[in-house]
Amino acid sequence: MIKWILILLIVAAVAGLLGLGRISGIAMTGAKILIAIVLILFLLAVLGIIAIA
């Protein structure tokens, strides 16, 4: 999933440099959503490990 986040961030950066604001915004929104999902999964894993210990 980290790979997809990096791809979307690169697409957003390139589109922004080329003046394609709408495509850049869509790619950035997708990256933000994936980052939120990764953070939630990470927190659940950490809390689960702490609860087991």
N, C-alpha and C positions, 0 to 999 in steps of 0.2 A: 504494500500500500504506500510505503514511503516513495517507491519508484514513481507511482502515479502522481503523487504530490509534486515531486521534482519536475516531472514532465509538464504538468499543468502550470507550474511557476515559470518554467522556461518559455512555454507557449505564450503566457501572459506578458512576459518581458519582451519577447520578440514582437508580438502584436502591438504592444504599446509603443515600441520604437518605430514601427512602421505606420503608426497613426490609426490603427484599427481598434478603436476604443471599445466597441461593443464586444468583439471577440476577446479582447484583453479582460474585460469585466467578467465575462462568462467563465473564462479559464480561472480567474482569481477566485470567483465564487465557488467553483468546484474544488479548488485547492483548500479554501477555508473550511468547506464542509468535511473534506477528508481529514484535515488536521484536527477538527473537533472530534471526529469519530476515533481517530488514533489516540487522542488525549483521554477520551472517556474509556476506551479499552485499556489503556495503560493504567489509569487510576483504579479501574476495577481489578486488574491483575495485582496491583500493589496492595490494595485493601484485602484482597483474597489471601495473599501470601501472609500478610500481617495477622489476619484472623486465624489462619491455620497454625501459625507459630504461637 
